[in-house]
Structures are given as structure tokens and as C-alpha cells.
Amino acid sequence: ATNSPLTHFKPSWIGTNIEKLKEFGYTHDIDGNEITNSEQIIELKMQDVIIPVDSGKYLVETCKYIDTELEKFYGKSKFYNVNNTDELLGHLVIGLAPHTSVGIVARIIGYTETHVCFGTPNWHSAKRRDADGDADSIMLLMDALLNFSRQFLSDKIGGLMDAPLLIQPLVLPHESQPQAHNLEVTKSFPLEF
């Protein structure tokens, strides 16, 4: 999906109910009021993402595959046990930009009807993207941990790109590219502006 920076959202925009958002640590809006309705504006946490609903549907099917793999191939119990996109909320994914090899961990908190992956400017920057129309991939964290091996990669030039050779669990704002910090957050601009 195409990258797009987002710093704030309304629950009504992402289709996630208030109780679920509270489980994720979203308790107050930008004015410090307790969240009580889906039209309040809330600041997006640094490593939370809002993904396309179509991507969510695809990831649900991937969850089913991983659960089957765990049970039938490894003799382990299911990890995801999800049947729909709502049950996928709160699960971890990795964002990976083309031509890079470091996946950045994020948590799914909602969905959009657009073909855009919304995340904070710092999260996109950690993937080495500046959200100028770039499209990145997202994958389930368990998929990368379970099904990735350097042995699958080509030994030719470029063989190590586009693969999660490293997984960065935390975004460190001081390591973000400078343009990730070049933004304003304001409720309104003065008329003179």
C-alpha cells in the first residue's frame, strides 16, 4: 500500500470501537477528555498503523495459513486463531520498504477503505521512506519469524534486498530522517495565515 503519514484520527475513520481502542491504550482525546464517542480526535501512537481493509482480509487468510502450518507441520497450537479483520486488530506486523532489509514493527489498530497504509511520520521514516508516493509491504510478524530464512535468498546482487534480515522492534525518533519532524500539528490557523 502507498504510505501516508497520519498523526491523529477519529475512531469513526478506522472502524474500531472505543472499547477496543481503550484496550490499546487510547483513553483520552487531544483535549485531554476521556474518549466517549467515535468523533473525538485522538493522537496516533508511534507504532500503530491503519491498513487498507483489503490488506486486512489478505492477512486474515495468511493467519489461517500460519495456524495450519503451526499445527500440521510443527505440531504446535494455533497462534492467531482469527476469522475476520476485527479479530486481527492488535496483532503485530512488519513494514518493509523496497530495496531495504530492515522490517519495522507496528500494531494494527484499524482499517481504511483507501489503498493507503497510515502510520506516523516517524514509523514511515524508520522504514527509510518519506511518504512521497512510495508503496511498501506489510507482513505478519509471526510470518517473518516462522517462514523467513536467508537460505531462501539469492546469492546474486540484490538478493538481500526486500527481505526482513533485521527486525526493528522500536522506532527511535532521534534516528528518524529530519523531514519526519518537519510538520505542524494545530487545531486551526489564524485568519492572517
FENPE-V703569 format. One record per pair of residues at least 12 apart in sequence whose C-alpha atoms are under 10 Angstrom apart, sorted by the first residue. I is the first residue (numbers start at 1). GAP is how many residues later the second one is. D is the distance in whole Angstrom. If there is no record, write none. Layout:
I_GAP_D ; I_GAP_D
//
This chain:
1_50_8 ; 1_51_7 ; 1_54_8 ; 1_113_9 ; 1_114_6 ; 1_115_5 ; 1_116_6 ; 1_117_9 ; 1_132_10 ; 1_133_8 ; 1_134_5 ; 1_135_6 ; 1_136_7 ; 1_137_8 ; 2_49_10 ; 2_50_10 ; 2_112_9 ; 2_113_7 ; 2_114_5 ; 2_115_6 ; 2_116_9 ; 2_129_8 ; 2_130_9 ; 2_131_6 ; 2_132_6 ; 2_133_4 ; 2_134_6 ; 2_135_9 ; 3_48_10 ; 3_94_10 ; 3_112_9 ; 3_113_6 ; 3_114_5 ; 3_115_6 ; 3_116_8 ; 3_117_10 ; 3_118_10 ; 3_121_7 ; 3_126_8 ; 3_127_8 ; 3_128_5 ; 3_129_8 ; 3_130_7 ; 3_131_6 ; 3_132_6 ; 3_133_7 ; 3_134_10 ; 4_46_10 ; 4_111_10 ; 4_112_6 ; 4_113_6 ; 4_114_5 ; 4_115_7 ; 4_116_8 ; 4_117_8 ; 4_120_8 ; 4_126_9 ; 4_127_6 ; 4_128_8 ; 4_129_8 ; 4_130_9 ; 4_131_9 ; 5_44_10 ; 5_111_10 ; 5_112_8 ; 5_113_6 ; 5_114_5 ; 5_115_5 ; 5_116_5 ; 5_117_9 ; 5_118_9 ; 5_119_7 ; 5_120_10 ; 5_125_9 ; 5_126_7 ; 5_127_10 ; 5_175_9 ; 6_37_9 ; 6_38_7 ; 6_40_10 ; 6_43_9 ; 6_44_9 ; 6_111_9 ; 6_112_6 ; 6_113_5 ; 6_114_5 ; 6_115_7 ; 6_116_10 ; 6_118_10 ; 7_35_9 ; 7_36_6 ; 7_37_5 ; 7_38_8 ; 7_39_9 ; 7_111_9 ; 7_112_8 ; 7_113_6 ; 7_114_8 ; 7_115_10 ; 7_176_10 ; 7_177_10 ; 7_178_8 ; 8_21_10 ; 8_22_9 ; 8_32_10 ; 8_33_6 ; 8_34_5 ; 8_35_4 ; 8_36_5 ; 8_37_9 ; 8_111_10 ; 8_112_9 ; 8_177_9 ; 9_20_10 ; 9_29_10 ; 9_30_9 ; 9_31_8 ; 9_32_6 ; 9_33_5 ; 9_34_7 ; 9_35_7 ; 9_41_10 ; 9_109_10 ; 10_19_9 ; 10_27_9 ; 10_28_6 ; 10_29_5 ; 10_30_6 ; 10_31_5 ; 10_32_6 ; 10_33_9 ; 10_34_10 ; 11_24_10 ; 11_26_8 ; 11_27_5 ; 11_28_6 ; 11_29_7 ; 11_30_8 ; 11_31_8 ; 11_98_10 ; 11_99_8 ; 12_25_9 ; 12_26_5 ; 12_27_6 ; 12_28_9 ; 12_29_10 ; 12_98_10 ; 13_25_8 ; 13_26_9 ; 13_37_10 ; 13_97_9 ; 13_98_8 ; 13_99_7 ; 13_100_9 ; 14_24_10 ; 14_36_7 ; 14_37_9 ; 14_38_10 ; 14_39_9 ; 14_95_8 ; 14_96_5 ; 14_97_5 ; 14_98_6 ; 14_99_9 ; 15_23_9 ; 15_35_10 ; 15_38_10 ; 15_71_9 ; 15_94_9 ; 15_95_6 ; 15_96_6 ; 15_97_8 ; 15_98_10 ; 16_22_9 ; 16_70_8 ; 16_73_9 ; 16_93_7 ; 16_94_6 ; 16_95_8 ; 17_20_9 ; 17_21_8 ; 17_69_10 ; 17_93_9 ; 18_17_7 ; 18_18_7 ; 18_19_7 ; 18_20_7 ; 19_16_9 ; 19_17_9 ; 20_66_10 ; 20_69_9 ; 20_70_9 ; 20_89_9 ; 20_90_10 ; 21_14_9 ; 21_68_10 ; 21_69_9 ; 21_88_7 ; 21_89_9 ; 22_12_10 ; 22_13_8 ; 23_67_9 ; 24_21_10 ; 24_24_9 ; 24_65_9 ; 24_66_7 ; 24_83_9 ; 24_84_10 ; 24_85_8 ; 25_20_9 ; 26_16_8 ; 26_17_8 ; 26_18_9 ; 26_19_9 ; 27_15_9 ; 28_12_9 ; 28_13_9 ; 28_14_7 ; 28_15_9 ; 29_12_6 ; 29_13_5 ; 29_14_7 ; 30_12_5 ; 30_13_6 ; 30_157_10 ; 43_77_10 ; 44_65_10 ; 44_74_10 ; 44_75_8 ; 44_76_7 ; 45_61_10 ; 45_62_10 ; 45_64_10 ; 45_74_9 ; 45_75_8 ; 45_78_10 ; 46_60_9 ; 46_61_10 ; 46_73_8 ; 46_74_6 ; 46_75_8 ; 46_76_7 ; 46_77_6 ; 46_78_10 ; 46_124_9 ; 46_125_8 ; 46_126_10 ; 46_127_9 ; 47_45_10 ; 47_57_9 ; 47_58_7 ; 47_59_5 ; 47_60_6 ; 47_61_9 ; 47_62_10 ; 47_72_7 ; 47_73_7 ; 47_74_10 ; 47_75_8 ; 47_76_6 ; 47_77_9 ; 47_122_9 ; 47_123_8 ; 47_124_7 ; 48_42_9 ; 48_44_9 ; 48_45_10 ; 48_57_9 ; 48_58_5 ; 48_59_5 ; 48_60_6 ; 48_61_6 ; 48_62_9 ; 48_70_9 ; 48_71_6 ; 48_72_8 ; 48_75_9 ; 49_41_10 ; 49_43_10 ; 49_44_9 ; 49_46_10 ; 49_56_10 ; 49_57_6 ; 49_58_6 ; 49_59_5 ; 49_60_6 ; 49_61_7 ; 49_62_9 ; 49_68_7 ; 49_69_6 ; 49_70_5 ; 49_71_8 ; 49_74_9 ; 50_39_10 ; 50_56_10 ; 50_57_9 ; 50_58_6 ; 50_59_6 ; 50_60_5 ; 50_61_5 ; 50_62_7 ; 50_66_8 ; 50_67_6 ; 50_68_5 ; 50_69_7 ; 50_70_10 ; 51_57_7 ; 51_58_8 ; 51_59_7 ; 51_60_5 ; 51_61_6 ; 51_62_9 ; 51_63_9 ; 51_64_8 ; 51_65_7 ; 51_66_5 ; 51_67_6 ; 51_68_9 ; 51_87_9 ; 52_58_9 ; 52_59_5 ; 52_60_5 ; 52_61_6 ; 52_62_6 ; 52_63_5 ; 52_64_6 ; 52_65_6 ; 52_66_9 ; 53_32_8 ; 53_57_8 ; 53_58_5 ; 53_59_6 ; 53_60_6 ; 53_61_8 ; 53_62_8 ; 53_63_10 ; 53_64_10 ; 54_31_9 ; 54_57_9 ; 54_58_9 ; 54_59_8 ; 54_60_9 ; 54_61_8 ; 55_30_9 ; 55_56_9 ; 55_57_10 ; 55_60_9 ; 55_61_10 ; 55_62_9 ; 55_82_10 ; 55_83_9 ; 55_84_10 ; 56_28_8 ; 56_29_6 ; 56_30_9 ; 56_32_8 ; 56_33_9 ; 56_52_9 ; 56_54_9 ; 56_55_7 ; 56_56_10 ; 57_26_10 ; 57_27_7 ; 57_28_6 ; 57_29_10 ; 57_31_9 ; 58_27_9 ; 59_23_10 ; 59_25_9 ; 59_26_8 ; 59_29_8 ; 59_34_10 ; 59_79_9 ; 59_80_8 ; 59_81_7 ; 60_20_9 ; 60_21_9 ; 60_22_7 ; 60_23_7 ; 60_24_6 ; 60_25_6 ; 60_26_10 ; 60_27_9 ; 60_28_7 ; 60_80_10 ; 61_21_9 ; 61_22_8 ; 61_23_9 ; 61_24_10 ; 62_18_10 ; 62_77_9 ; 62_78_8 ; 62_81_8 ; 63_15_9 ; 63_16_8 ; 63_17_6 ; 63_18_7 ; 63_19_7 ; 63_20_9 ; 63_25_9 ; 63_77_8 ; 63_79_9 ; 63_80_8 ; 64_14_9 ; 64_15_9 ; 64_16_7 ; 64_17_7 ; 64_18_7 ; 64_19_8 ; 65_15_10 ; 65_78_10 ; 66_12_8 ; 66_13_8 ; 66_14_8 ; 66_15_10 ; 66_74_10 ; 66_76_8 ; 66_77_7 ; 66_80_8 ; 66_81_9 ; 67_12_6 ; 67_13_6 ; 67_14_7 ; 67_15_9 ; 68_13_10 ; 69_77_9 ; 69_78_10 ; 70_76_9 ; 79_63_9 ; 80_62_9 ; 85_25_9 ; 85_26_9 ; 86_23_9 ; 86_24_8 ; 86_25_9 ; 88_19_10 ; 88_20_7 ; 88_21_9 ; 88_22_9 ; 89_18_8 ; 89_19_5 ; 89_20_5 ; 89_21_7 ; 89_22_9 ; 90_16_9 ; 90_17_6 ; 90_18_5 ; 90_19_6 ; 90_20_9 ; 91_15_8 ; 91_16_6 ; 91_17_6 ; 91_18_8 ; 91_49_8 ; 91_50_8 ; 91_51_10 ; 92_13_7 ; 92_14_6 ; 92_15_5 ; 92_16_6 ; 92_17_10 ; 92_46_10 ; 92_47_9 ; 92_48_6 ; 92_49_6 ; 92_50_8 ; 93_12_6 ; 93_13_5 ; 93_14_6 ; 93_15_7 ; 93_44_10 ; 93_45_6 ; 93_46_5 ; 93_47_4 ; 93_48_5 ; 93_49_8 ; 93_50_9 ; 93_51_9 ; 94_12_6 ; 94_13_9 ; 94_33_10 ; 94_43_8 ; 94_44_5 ; 94_45_5 ; 94_46_6 ; 94_47_6 ; 94_48_9 ; 94_49_9 ; 94_50_8 ; 94_70_9 ; 94_73_8 ; 94_74_9 ; 94_75_9 ; 95_22_10 ; 95_28_9 ; 95_29_8 ; 95_31_9 ; 95_32_7 ; 95_41_7 ; 95_42_6 ; 95_43_5 ; 95_44_7 ; 95_45_9 ; 95_46_9 ; 95_69_9 ; 95_72_10 ; 95_73_10 ; 96_28_9 ; 96_30_10 ; 96_31_6 ; 96_32_9 ; 96_33_10 ; 96_39_10 ; 96_40_6 ; 96_41_5 ; 96_42_6 ; 96_43_8 ; 96_66_7 ; 96_67_8 ; 96_68_7 ; 96_71_9 ; 97_27_9 ; 97_29_10 ; 97_30_6 ; 97_31_7 ; 97_32_7 ; 97_37_8 ; 97_38_7 ; 97_39_5 ; 97_40_6 ; 97_41_9 ; 97_64_9 ; 97_65_7 ; 97_66_9 ; 97_67_10 ; 98_29_9 ; 98_30_9 ; 98_31_9 ; 98_36_9 ; 98_37_8 ; 98_38_6 ; 98_39_8 ; 98_63_7 ; 98_64_5 ; 98_65_9 ; 99_29_10 ; 99_59_8 ; 99_60_10 ; 99_61_9 ; 99_62_5 ; 99_63_5 ; 99_64_8 ; 100_27_8 ; 100_28_8 ; 100_58_10 ; 100_60_8 ; 100_61_5 ; 100_62_5 ; 100_63_7 ; 100_64_8 ; 100_65_9 ; 100_66_10 ; 101_26_9 ; 101_59_7 ; 101_60_5 ; 101_61_6 ; 101_62_5 ; 101_63_5 ; 101_64_5 ; 101_65_6 ; 101_66_9 ; 102_24_9 ; 102_25_7 ; 102_26_9 ; 102_59_9 ; 102_60_9 ; 102_61_7 ; 102_62_5 ; 102_63_6 ; 102_64_5 ; 102_65_6 ; 102_66_7 ; 103_23_9 ; 103_24_7 ; 103_34_10 ; 103_35_9 ; 103_36_9 ; 103_38_9 ; 103_41_9 ; 103_59_9 ; 103_60_8 ; 103_61_5 ; 103_62_8 ; 103_63_6 ; 103_64_5 ; 103_65_6 ; 103_66_9 ; 104_19_8 ; 104_20_9 ; 104_21_10 ; 104_22_7 ; 104_23_6 ; 104_24_10 ; 104_34_9 ; 104_37_10 ; 104_60_9 ; 104_62_9 ; 104_63_6 ; 104_64_5 ; 104_65_6 ; 104_66_8 ; 104_67_8 ; 105_18_9 ; 105_21_10 ; 105_22_10 ; 105_33_9 ; 105_34_10 ; 105_35_9 ; 105_36_7 ; 105_62_7 ; 105_63_6 ; 105_64_5 ; 105_65_7 ; 105_66_8 ; 106_13_9 ; 106_17_8 ; 106_32_9 ; 106_34_10 ; 106_35_9 ; 106_62_10 ; 106_63_8 ; 106_64_9 ; 106_65_9 ; 107_12_10 ; 107_33_10 ; 107_34_10 ; 115_20_10 ; 116_17_10 ; 116_19_8 ; 116_20_10 ; 117_18_9 ; 117_19_8 ; 117_20_9 ; 117_21_9 ; 118_13_10 ; 119_12_10 ; 120_60_9 ; 121_52_10 ; 121_55_9 ; 121_56_9 ; 121_58_9 ; 121_59_5 ; 121_60_8 ; 121_61_9 ; 121_62_9 ; 122_49_7 ; 122_50_8 ; 122_51_6 ; 122_52_9 ; 122_53_9 ; 122_54_6 ; 122_55_8 ; 122_56_10 ; 122_57_9 ; 122_58_6 ; 122_59_8 ; 123_47_9 ; 123_48_6 ; 123_49_9 ; 123_50_9 ; 123_53_8 ; 123_57_9 ; 124_12_9 ; 124_47_10 ; 124_52_9 ; 124_53_10 ; 124_56_8 ; 125_46_9 ; 125_48_9 ; 125_50_9 ; 125_51_6 ; 125_52_6 ; 125_53_9 ; 125_54_8 ; 125_55_6 ; 125_56_10 ; 126_42_9 ; 126_44_9 ; 126_45_6 ; 126_46_8 ; 126_47_8 ; 126_49_8 ; 126_50_6 ; 126_51_8 ; 126_54_9 ; 127_41_9 ; 127_44_9 ; 127_49_9 ; 127_50_10 ; 128_48_8 ; 128_49_8 ; 129_47_10 ; 129_48_9 ; 129_51_9 ; 130_47_8 ; 130_48_10 ; 130_49_7 ; 130_50_7 ; 131_49_9 ; 136_26_10 ; 137_25_9 ; 139_25_10 ; 141_26_9 ; 144_19_9 ; 144_20_7 ; 144_21_9 ; 144_23_9 ; 145_19_9 ; 145_22_9 ; 148_15_8 ; 148_16_8 ; 148_17_9 ; 149_14_9 ; 149_15_9 ; 149_16_8 ; 150_13_9 ; 150_14_9 ; 150_15_8
//
